[in-house]
Amino acid sequence: MELSRFVALFLLVTFLGHGIAFIALGLKRRKGYYLFLTGTFVFLTAIYLIKFEGWELSVPGTDFPATWLLRIGATLCTLAYLKTIAGEEGTWLWKLLRRKQR
């Protein structure tokens, strides 16, 4: 197996593991914002699956690469997570923002 395929497979497995872990954390801690991170890792898994398989997918009817649409989805999920935890008292980002305001 060539190095680039090994790296893609490693990232694919890692992203799947992180997605499953964030689902478990969200259910155990009853915090919905972990599902935003799950969404991020679902999109990243799809991106690396497409890369791993060597597919050249585009949005139907356009030449716009599907992986870019998935990247936008991953970015939006991450931004939603950060916005949510910025307002959630006691989270790492909330503490960081409060410390900065002092």
Backbone atoms as SQL, in Angstrom:
CREATE TABLE atoms (id INTEGER PRIMARY KEY, chain TEXT, resi INTEGER, resn TEXT, atom TEXT, x REAL, y REAL, z REAL);
INSERT INTO atoms VALUES
  (1, 'A', 1, 'MET', 'N', 0.848, -1.166, 0.000),
  (2, 'A', 1, 'MET', 'CA', 0.000, 0.000, 0.000),
  (3, 'A', 1, 'MET', 'C', 0.903, 1.242, 0.000),
  (4, 'A', 2, 'GLU', 'N', 0.626, 2.158, -0.899),
  (5, 'A', 2, 'GLU', 'CA', 1.427, 3.373, -0.966),
  (6, 'A', 2, 'GLU', 'C', 1.086, 4.305, 0.198),
  (7, 'A', 3, 'LEU', 'N', 1.995, 5.185, 0.520),
  (8, 'A', 3, 'LEU', 'CA', 1.887, 6.033, 1.702),
  (9, 'A', 3, 'LEU', 'C', 0.634, 6.909, 1.685),
  (10, 'A', 4, 'SER', 'N', 0.310, 7.496, 0.546),
  (11, 'A', 4, 'SER', 'CA', -0.848, 8.397, 0.490),
  (12, 'A', 4, 'SER', 'C', -2.150, 7.647, 0.762),
  (13, 'A', 5, 'ARG', 'N', -2.268, 6.424, 0.271),
  (14, 'A', 5, 'ARG', 'CA', -3.472, 5.630, 0.547),
  (15, 'A', 5, 'ARG', 'C', -3.512, 5.210, 2.014),
  (16, 'A', 6, 'PHE', 'N', -2.346, 4.916, 2.593),
  (17, 'A', 6, 'PHE', 'CA', -2.292, 4.570, 4.009),
  (18, 'A', 6, 'PHE', 'C', -2.737, 5.751, 4.864),
  (19, 'A', 7, 'VAL', 'N', -2.256, 6.939, 4.537),
  (20, 'A', 7, 'VAL', 'CA', -2.635, 8.141, 5.278),
  (21, 'A', 7, 'VAL', 'C', -4.132, 8.390, 5.143),
  (22, 'A', 8, 'ALA', 'N', -4.671, 8.262, 3.939),
  (23, 'A', 8, 'ALA', 'CA', -6.106, 8.460, 3.729),
  (24, 'A', 8, 'ALA', 'C', -6.912, 7.444, 4.533),
  (25, 'A', 9, 'LEU', 'N', -6.489, 6.193, 4.542),
  (26, 'A', 9, 'LEU', 'CA', -7.187, 5.162, 5.316),
  (27, 'A', 9, 'LEU', 'C', -7.092, 5.458, 6.810),
  (28, 'A', 10, 'PHE', 'N', -5.919, 5.866, 7.271),
  (29, 'A', 10, 'PHE', 'CA', -5.736, 6.217, 8.677),
  (30, 'A', 10, 'PHE', 'C', -6.673, 7.358, 9.073),
  (31, 'A', 11, 'LEU', 'N', -6.738, 8.405, 8.243),
  (32, 'A', 11, 'LEU', 'CA', -7.620, 9.534, 8.532),
  (33, 'A', 11, 'LEU', 'C', -9.081, 9.114, 8.516),
  (34, 'A', 12, 'LEU', 'N', -9.449, 8.264, 7.584),
  (35, 'A', 12, 'LEU', 'CA', -10.821, 7.775, 7.499),
  (36, 'A', 12, 'LEU', 'C', -11.212, 7.050, 8.783),
  (37, 'A', 13, 'VAL', 'N', -10.365, 6.152, 9.237),
  (38, 'A', 13, 'VAL', 'CA', -10.646, 5.398, 10.465),
  (39, 'A', 13, 'VAL', 'C', -10.649, 6.330, 11.679),
  (40, 'A', 14, 'THR', 'N', -9.721, 7.267, 11.715),
  (41, 'A', 14, 'THR', 'CA', -9.649, 8.219, 12.823),
  (42, 'A', 14, 'THR', 'C', -10.900, 9.087, 12.881),
  (43, 'A', 15, 'PHE', 'N', -11.346, 9.586, 11.743),
  (44, 'A', 15, 'PHE', 'CA', -12.542, 10.427, 11.722),
  (45, 'A', 15, 'PHE', 'C', -13.778, 9.637, 12.129),
  (46, 'A', 16, 'LEU', 'N', -13.885, 8.395, 11.700),
  (47, 'A', 16, 'LEU', 'CA', -15.005, 7.553, 12.130),
  (48, 'A', 16, 'LEU', 'C', -14.983, 7.373, 13.646),
  (49, 'A', 17, 'GLY', 'N', -13.812, 7.105, 14.189),
  (50, 'A', 17, 'GLY', 'CA', -13.685, 6.939, 15.637),
  (51, 'A', 17, 'GLY', 'C', -14.075, 8.190, 16.406),
  (52, 'A', 18, 'HIS', 'N', -13.640, 9.347, 15.914),
  (53, 'A', 18, 'HIS', 'CA', -13.998, 10.603, 16.574),
  (54, 'A', 18, 'HIS', 'C', -15.506, 10.856, 16.494),
  (55, 'A', 19, 'GLY', 'N', -16.099, 10.578, 15.353),
  (56, 'A', 19, 'GLY', 'CA', -17.545, 10.759, 15.215),
  (57, 'A', 19, 'GLY', 'C', -18.315, 9.906, 16.200),
  (58, 'A', 20, 'ILE', 'N', -17.926, 8.654, 16.335),
  (59, 'A', 20, 'ILE', 'CA', -18.585, 7.747, 17.280),
  (60, 'A', 20, 'ILE', 'C', -18.362, 8.224, 18.715),
  (61, 'A', 21, 'ALA', 'N', -17.155, 8.671, 19.020),
  (62, 'A', 21, 'ALA', 'CA', -16.850, 9.156, 20.372),
  (63, 'A', 21, 'ALA', 'C', -17.689, 10.382, 20.730),
  (64, 'A', 22, 'PHE', 'N', -17.873, 11.303, 19.786),
  (65, 'A', 22, 'PHE', 'CA', -18.658, 12.493, 20.082),
  (66, 'A', 22, 'PHE', 'C', -20.144, 12.176, 20.202),
  (67, 'A', 23, 'ILE', 'N', -20.626, 11.171, 19.491),
  (68, 'A', 23, 'ILE', 'CA', -22.010, 10.731, 19.691),
  (69, 'A', 23, 'ILE', 'C', -22.161, 10.199, 21.112),
  (70, 'A', 24, 'ALA', 'N', -21.229, 9.358, 21.540),
  (71, 'A', 24, 'ALA', 'CA', -21.285, 8.793, 22.889),
  (72, 'A', 24, 'ALA', 'C', -21.208, 9.894, 23.953),
  (73, 'A', 25, 'LEU', 'N', -20.300, 10.860, 23.766),
  (74, 'A', 25, 'LEU', 'CA', -20.194, 11.967, 24.722),
  (75, 'A', 25, 'LEU', 'C', -21.479, 12.784, 24.786),
  (76, 'A', 26, 'GLY', 'N', -22.054, 13.063, 23.630),
  (77, 'A', 26, 'GLY', 'CA', -23.287, 13.835, 23.587),
  (78, 'A', 26, 'GLY', 'C', -24.428, 13.139, 24.303),
  (79, 'A', 27, 'LEU', 'N', -24.528, 11.832, 24.124),
  (80, 'A', 27, 'LEU', 'CA', -25.594, 11.078, 24.788),
  (81, 'A', 27, 'LEU', 'C', -25.332, 10.945, 26.285),
  (82, 'A', 28, 'LYS', 'N', -24.101, 10.658, 26.650),
  (83, 'A', 28, 'LYS', 'CA', -23.762, 10.465, 28.070),
  (84, 'A', 28, 'LYS', 'C', -23.896, 11.760, 28.863),
  (85, 'A', 29, 'ARG', 'N', -23.381, 12.839, 28.323),
  (86, 'A', 29, 'ARG', 'CA', -23.404, 14.121, 29.040),
  (87, 'A', 29, 'ARG', 'C', -24.662, 14.932, 28.766),
  (88, 'A', 30, 'ARG', 'N', -25.483, 14.458, 27.853),
  (89, 'A', 30, 'ARG', 'CA', -26.721, 15.148, 27.470),
  (90, 'A', 30, 'ARG', 'C', -26.458, 16.588, 27.018),
  (91, 'A', 31, 'LYS', 'N', -25.421, 16.713, 26.215),
  (92, 'A', 31, 'LYS', 'CA', -25.056, 18.010, 25.644),
  (93, 'A', 31, 'LYS', 'C', -25.177, 17.915, 24.129),
  (94, 'A', 32, 'GLY', 'N', -26.113, 18.629, 23.577),
  (95, 'A', 32, 'GLY', 'CA', -26.371, 18.559, 22.148),
  (96, 'A', 32, 'GLY', 'C', -25.268, 19.116, 21.270),
  (97, 'A', 33, 'TYR', 'N', -24.432, 19.987, 21.852),
  (98, 'A', 33, 'TYR', 'CA', -23.404, 20.600, 21.012),
  (99, 'A', 33, 'TYR', 'C', -22.359, 19.607, 20.547),
  (100, 'A', 34, 'TYR', 'N', -22.252, 18.449, 21.185),
  (101, 'A', 34, 'TYR', 'CA', -21.327, 17.424, 20.697),
  (102, 'A', 34, 'TYR', 'C', -21.777, 16.873, 19.334),
  (103, 'A', 35, 'LEU', 'N', -23.066, 16.980, 19.050),
  (104, 'A', 35, 'LEU', 'CA', -23.561, 16.486, 17.763),
  (105, 'A', 35, 'LEU', 'C', -23.060, 17.349, 16.605),
  (106, 'A', 36, 'PHE', 'N', -22.767, 18.622, 16.878),
  (107, 'A', 36, 'PHE', 'CA', -22.155, 19.448, 15.834),
  (108, 'A', 36, 'PHE', 'C', -20.780, 18.898, 15.457),
  (109, 'A', 37, 'LEU', 'N', -20.021, 18.448, 16.465),
  (110, 'A', 37, 'LEU', 'CA', -18.717, 17.851, 16.172),
  (111, 'A', 37, 'LEU', 'C', -18.881, 16.528, 15.439),
  (112, 'A', 38, 'THR', 'N', -19.921, 15.780, 15.787),
  (113, 'A', 38, 'THR', 'CA', -20.205, 14.547, 15.049),
  (114, 'A', 38, 'THR', 'C', -20.447, 14.873, 13.582),
  (115, 'A', 39, 'GLY', 'N', -21.217, 15.932, 13.324),
  (116, 'A', 39, 'GLY', 'CA', -21.467, 16.363, 11.951),
  (117, 'A', 39, 'GLY', 'C', -20.186, 16.723, 11.228),
  (118, 'A', 40, 'THR', 'N', -19.299, 17.423, 11.924),
  (119, 'A', 40, 'THR', 'CA', -18.005, 17.765, 11.337),
  (120, 'A', 40, 'THR', 'C', -17.267, 16.513, 10.898),
  (121, 'A', 41, 'PHE', 'N', -17.212, 15.513, 11.774),
  (122, 'A', 41, 'PHE', 'CA', -16.465, 14.301, 11.450),
  (123, 'A', 41, 'PHE', 'C', -17.177, 13.434, 10.422),
  (124, 'A', 42, 'VAL', 'N', -18.500, 13.525, 10.329),
  (125, 'A', 42, 'VAL', 'CA', -19.215, 12.825, 9.250),
  (126, 'A', 42, 'VAL', 'C', -18.802, 13.413, 7.904),
  (127, 'A', 43, 'PHE', 'N', -18.780, 14.738, 7.819),
  (128, 'A', 43, 'PHE', 'CA', -18.361, 15.382, 6.573),
  (129, 'A', 43, 'PHE', 'C', -16.905, 15.062, 6.238),
  (130, 'A', 44, 'LEU', 'N', -16.023, 15.109, 7.242),
  (131, 'A', 44, 'LEU', 'CA', -14.615, 14.794, 6.994),
  (132, 'A', 44, 'LEU', 'C', -14.433, 13.345, 6.558),
  (133, 'A', 45, 'THR', 'N', -15.204, 12.442, 7.151),
  (134, 'A', 45, 'THR', 'CA', -15.142, 11.033, 6.748),
  (135, 'A', 45, 'THR', 'C', -15.548, 10.880, 5.292),
  (136, 'A', 46, 'ALA', 'N', -16.622, 11.573, 4.891),
  (137, 'A', 46, 'ALA', 'CA', -17.068, 11.501, 3.496),
  (138, 'A', 46, 'ALA', 'C', -16.003, 12.056, 2.548),
  (139, 'A', 47, 'ILE', 'N', -15.374, 13.157, 2.939),
  (140, 'A', 47, 'ILE', 'CA', -14.324, 13.750, 2.101),
  (141, 'A', 47, 'ILE', 'C', -13.184, 12.766, 1.893),
  (142, 'A', 48, 'TYR', 'N', -12.721, 12.168, 2.981),
  (143, 'A', 48, 'TYR', 'CA', -11.575, 11.262, 2.855),
  (144, 'A', 48, 'TYR', 'C', -11.948, 9.931, 2.236),
  (145, 'A', 49, 'LEU', 'N', -13.198, 9.513, 2.351),
  (146, 'A', 49, 'LEU', 'CA', -13.640, 8.317, 1.637),
  (147, 'A', 49, 'LEU', 'C', -13.585, 8.570, 0.131),
  (148, 'A', 50, 'ILE', 'N', -14.053, 9.735, -0.288),
  (149, 'A', 50, 'ILE', 'CA', -13.998, 10.103, -1.705),
  (150, 'A', 50, 'ILE', 'C', -12.546, 10.148, -2.183),
  (151, 'A', 51, 'LYS', 'N', -11.674, 10.750, -1.380),
  (152, 'A', 51, 'LYS', 'CA', -10.252, 10.807, -1.747),
  (153, 'A', 51, 'LYS', 'C', -9.626, 9.416, -1.766),
  (154, 'A', 52, 'PHE', 'N', -9.948, 8.604, -0.766),
  (155, 'A', 52, 'PHE', 'CA', -9.385, 7.261, -0.652),
  (156, 'A', 52, 'PHE', 'C', -9.777, 6.396, -1.842),
  (157, 'A', 53, 'GLU', 'N', -11.019, 6.524, -2.269),
  (158, 'A', 53, 'GLU', 'CA', -11.501, 5.744, -3.406),
  (159, 'A', 53, 'GLU', 'C', -11.059, 6.333, -4.744),
  (160, 'A', 54, 'GLY', 'N', -10.592, 7.578, -4.738),
  (161, 'A', 54, 'GLY', 'CA', -10.133, 8.207, -5.971),
  (162, 'A', 54, 'GLY', 'C', -11.264, 8.695, -6.860),
  (163, 'A', 55, 'TRP', 'N', -12.426, 8.901, -6.272),
  (164, 'A', 55, 'TRP', 'CA', -13.573, 9.367, -7.047),
  (165, 'A', 55, 'TRP', 'C', -13.439, 10.856, -7.350),
  (166, 'A', 56, 'GLU', 'N', -13.943, 11.267, -8.497),
  (167, 'A', 56, 'GLU', 'CA', -13.980, 12.674, -8.894),
  (168, 'A', 56, 'GLU', 'C', -15.447, 13.082, -8.983),
  (169, 'A', 57, 'LEU', 'N', -16.069, 13.313, -7.841),
  (170, 'A', 57, 'LEU', 'CA', -17.492, 13.638, -7.799),
  (171, 'A', 57, 'LEU', 'C', -17.708, 15.136, -7.890),
  (172, 'A', 58, 'SER', 'N', -18.810, 15.506, -8.541),
  (173, 'A', 58, 'SER', 'CA', -19.180, 16.919, -8.594),
  (174, 'A', 58, 'SER', 'C', -20.670, 17.037, -8.303),
  (175, 'A', 59, 'VAL', 'N', -21.075, 18.242, -7.941),
  (176, 'A', 59, 'VAL', 'CA', -22.481, 18.510, -7.676),
  (177, 'A', 59, 'VAL', 'C', -23.233, 18.304, -8.989),
  (178, 'A', 60, 'PRO', 'N', -24.342, 17.555, -8.971),
  (179, 'A', 60, 'PRO', 'CA', -25.066, 17.267, -10.214),
  (180, 'A', 60, 'PRO', 'C', -25.414, 18.532, -11.003),
  (181, 'A', 61, 'GLY', 'N', -25.128, 18.493, -12.282),
  (182, 'A', 61, 'GLY', 'CA', -25.433, 19.600, -13.177),
  (183, 'A', 61, 'GLY', 'C', -24.394, 20.707, -13.179),
  (184, 'A', 62, 'THR', 'N', -23.323, 20.531, -12.418),
  (185, 'A', 62, 'THR', 'CA', -22.276, 21.558, -12.354),
  (186, 'A', 62, 'THR', 'C', -20.908, 20.880, -12.398),
  (187, 'A', 63, 'ASP', 'N', -19.877, 21.699, -12.455),
  (188, 'A', 63, 'ASP', 'CA', -18.509, 21.192, -12.339),
  (189, 'A', 63, 'ASP', 'C', -17.948, 21.442, -10.941),
  (190, 'A', 64, 'PHE', 'N', -18.811, 21.871, -10.010),
  (191, 'A', 64, 'PHE', 'CA', -18.388, 22.180, -8.645),
  (192, 'A', 64, 'PHE', 'C', -18.070, 20.885, -7.903),
  (193, 'A', 65, 'PRO', 'N', -16.849, 20.732, -7.390),
  (194, 'A', 65, 'PRO', 'CA', -16.464, 19.484, -6.715),
  (195, 'A', 65, 'PRO', 'C', -17.298, 19.224, -5.456),
  (196, 'A', 66, 'ALA', 'N', -17.779, 18.008, -5.319),
  (197, 'A', 66, 'ALA', 'CA', -18.596, 17.631, -4.165),
  (198, 'A', 66, 'ALA', 'C', -17.808, 17.754, -2.866),
  (199, 'A', 67, 'THR', 'N', -16.508, 17.530, -2.933),
  (200, 'A', 67, 'THR', 'CA', -15.708, 17.635, -1.710),
  (201, 'A', 67, 'THR', 'C', -15.707, 19.057, -1.155),
  (202, 'A', 68, 'TRP', 'N', -15.817, 20.051, -2.017),
  (203, 'A', 68, 'TRP', 'CA', -15.886, 21.429, -1.530),
  (204, 'A', 68, 'TRP', 'C', -17.195, 21.675, -0.803),
  (205, 'A', 69, 'LEU', 'N', -18.268, 21.103, -1.307),
  (206, 'A', 69, 'LEU', 'CA', -19.558, 21.218, -0.631),
  (207, 'A', 69, 'LEU', 'C', -19.495, 20.543, 0.740),
  (208, 'A', 70, 'LEU', 'N', -18.823, 19.399, 0.812),
  (209, 'A', 70, 'LEU', 'CA', -18.655, 18.702, 2.085),
  (210, 'A', 70, 'LEU', 'C', -17.766, 19.506, 3.036),
  (211, 'A', 71, 'ARG', 'N', -16.750, 20.162, 2.506),
  (212, 'A', 71, 'ARG', 'CA', -15.889, 21.011, 3.346),
  (213, 'A', 71, 'ARG', 'C', -16.674, 22.175, 3.930),
  (214, 'A', 72, 'ILE', 'N', -17.549, 22.743, 3.125),
  (215, 'A', 72, 'ILE', 'CA', -18.404, 23.826, 3.615),
  (216, 'A', 72, 'ILE', 'C', -19.289, 23.310, 4.746),
  (217, 'A', 73, 'GLY', 'N', -19.849, 22.118, 4.574),
  (218, 'A', 73, 'GLY', 'CA', -20.668, 21.514, 5.628),
  (219, 'A', 73, 'GLY', 'C', -19.880, 21.289, 6.905),
  (220, 'A', 74, 'ALA', 'N', -18.657, 20.780, 6.783),
  (221, 'A', 74, 'ALA', 'CA', -17.809, 20.552, 7.961),
  (222, 'A', 74, 'ALA', 'C', -17.487, 21.869, 8.659),
  (223, 'A', 75, 'THR', 'N', -17.205, 22.898, 7.883),
  (224, 'A', 75, 'THR', 'CA', -16.898, 24.208, 8.456),
  (225, 'A', 75, 'THR', 'C', -18.100, 24.777, 9.192),
  (226, 'A', 76, 'LEU', 'N', -19.284, 24.657, 8.606),
  (227, 'A', 76, 'LEU', 'CA', -20.498, 25.164, 9.252),
  (228, 'A', 76, 'LEU', 'C', -20.793, 24.424, 10.551),
  (229, 'A', 77, 'CYS', 'N', -20.594, 23.112, 10.562),
  (230, 'A', 77, 'CYS', 'CA', -20.794, 22.341, 11.798),
  (231, 'A', 77, 'CYS', 'C', -19.817, 22.788, 12.881),
  (232, 'A', 78, 'THR', 'N', -18.570, 23.008, 12.504),
  (233, 'A', 78, 'THR', 'CA', -17.567, 23.448, 13.474),
  (234, 'A', 78, 'THR', 'C', -17.896, 24.840, 14.002),
  (235, 'A', 79, 'LEU', 'N', -18.296, 25.738, 13.121),
  (236, 'A', 79, 'LEU', 'CA', -18.656, 27.092, 13.550),
  (237, 'A', 79, 'LEU', 'C', -19.883, 27.085, 14.456),
  (238, 'A', 80, 'ALA', 'N', -20.862, 26.231, 14.152),
  (239, 'A', 80, 'ALA', 'CA', -22.047, 26.112, 15.011),
  (240, 'A', 80, 'ALA', 'C', -21.654, 25.597, 16.392),
  (241, 'A', 81, 'TYR', 'N', -20.741, 24.632, 16.436),
  (242, 'A', 81, 'TYR', 'CA', -20.242, 24.115, 17.717),
  (243, 'A', 81, 'TYR', 'C', -19.577, 25.228, 18.517),
  (244, 'A', 82, 'LEU', 'N', -18.687, 25.988, 17.873),
  (245, 'A', 82, 'LEU', 'CA', -17.974, 27.054, 18.572),
  (246, 'A', 82, 'LEU', 'C', -18.919, 28.147, 19.060),
  (247, 'A', 83, 'LYS', 'N', -19.900, 28.499, 18.249),
  (248, 'A', 83, 'LYS', 'CA', -20.873, 29.511, 18.656),
  (249, 'A', 83, 'LYS', 'C', -21.682, 29.020, 19.844),
  (250, 'A', 84, 'THR', 'N', -22.054, 27.751, 19.829),
  (251, 'A', 84, 'THR', 'CA', -22.847, 27.187, 20.916),
  (252, 'A', 84, 'THR', 'C', -22.059, 27.150, 22.216),
  (253, 'A', 85, 'ILE', 'N', -20.817, 26.676, 22.175),
  (254, 'A', 85, 'ILE', 'CA', -20.062, 26.576, 23.426),
  (255, 'A', 85, 'ILE', 'C', -19.565, 27.930, 23.923),
  (256, 'A', 86, 'ALA', 'N', -19.531, 28.926, 23.047),
  (257, 'A', 86, 'ALA', 'CA', -19.139, 30.267, 23.495),
  (258, 'A', 86, 'ALA', 'C', -20.169, 30.819, 24.472),
  (259, 'A', 87, 'GLY', 'N', -21.421, 30.407, 24.325),
  (260, 'A', 87, 'GLY', 'CA', -22.483, 30.869, 25.219),
  (261, 'A', 87, 'GLY', 'C', -22.823, 29.899, 26.334),
  (262, 'A', 88, 'GLU', 'N', -22.197, 28.741, 26.354),
  (263, 'A', 88, 'GLU', 'CA', -22.462, 27.705, 27.360),
  (264, 'A', 88, 'GLU', 'C', -21.507, 27.901, 28.538),
  (265, 'A', 89, 'GLU', 'N', -22.050, 28.308, 29.677),
  (266, 'A', 89, 'GLU', 'CA', -21.213, 28.610, 30.842),
  (267, 'A', 89, 'GLU', 'C', -20.400, 27.394, 31.282),
  (268, 'A', 90, 'GLY', 'N', -19.109, 27.635, 31.516),
  (269, 'A', 90, 'GLY', 'CA', -18.221, 26.589, 32.004),
  (270, 'A', 90, 'GLY', 'C', -17.426, 25.864, 30.936),
  (271, 'A', 91, 'THR', 'N', -17.734, 26.076, 29.655),
  (272, 'A', 91, 'THR', 'CA', -16.970, 25.411, 28.597),
  (273, 'A', 91, 'THR', 'C', -15.626, 26.104, 28.419),
  (274, 'A', 92, 'TRP', 'N', -14.713, 25.423, 27.768),
  (275, 'A', 92, 'TRP', 'CA', -13.364, 25.972, 27.598),
  (276, 'A', 92, 'TRP', 'C', -13.385, 27.292, 26.830),
  (277, 'A', 93, 'LEU', 'N', -14.248, 27.406, 25.815),
  (278, 'A', 93, 'LEU', 'CA', -14.287, 28.637, 25.024),
  (279, 'A', 93, 'LEU', 'C', -14.934, 29.765, 25.820),
  (280, 'A', 94, 'TRP', 'N', -15.955, 29.448, 26.583),
  (281, 'A', 94, 'TRP', 'CA', -16.609, 30.445, 27.427),
  (282, 'A', 94, 'TRP', 'C', -15.597, 31.025, 28.412),
  (283, 'A', 95, 'LYS', 'N', -14.810, 30.144, 29.059),
  (284, 'A', 95, 'LYS', 'CA', -13.796, 30.598, 30.015),
  (285, 'A', 95, 'LYS', 'C', -12.737, 31.455, 29.325),
  (286, 'A', 96, 'LEU', 'N', -12.317, 31.029, 28.145),
  (287, 'A', 96, 'LEU', 'CA', -11.300, 31.773, 27.406),
  (288, 'A', 96, 'LEU', 'C', -11.795, 33.161, 27.021),
  (289, 'A', 97, 'LEU', 'N', -13.028, 33.255, 26.563),
  (290, 'A', 97, 'LEU', 'CA', -13.582, 34.551, 26.171),
  (291, 'A', 97, 'LEU', 'C', -13.779, 35.461, 27.376),
  (292, 'A', 98, 'ARG', 'N', -14.181, 34.905, 28.514),
  (293, 'A', 98, 'ARG', 'CA', -14.365, 35.712, 29.723),
  (294, 'A', 98, 'ARG', 'C', -13.020, 36.226, 30.235),
  (295, 'A', 99, 'ARG', 'N', -11.994, 35.383, 30.169),
  (296, 'A', 99, 'ARG', 'CA', -10.656, 35.780, 30.612),
  (297, 'A', 99, 'ARG', 'C', -10.133, 36.910, 29.730),
  (298, 'A', 100, 'LYS', 'N', -10.444, 36.844, 28.434),
  (299, 'A', 100, 'LYS', 'CA', -9.976, 37.870, 27.496),
  (300, 'A', 100, 'LYS', 'C', -10.667, 39.209, 27.768),
  (301, 'A', 101, 'GLN', 'N', -11.917, 39.171, 28.219),
  (302, 'A', 101, 'GLN', 'CA', -12.669, 40.403, 28.455),
  (303, 'A', 101, 'GLN', 'C', -12.203, 41.146, 29.702),
  (304, 'A', 102, 'ARG', 'N', -11.524, 40.460, 30.606),
  (305, 'A', 102, 'ARG', 'CA', -11.069, 41.104, 31.860),
  (306, 'A', 102, 'ARG', 'C', -9.939, 42.033, 31.642);
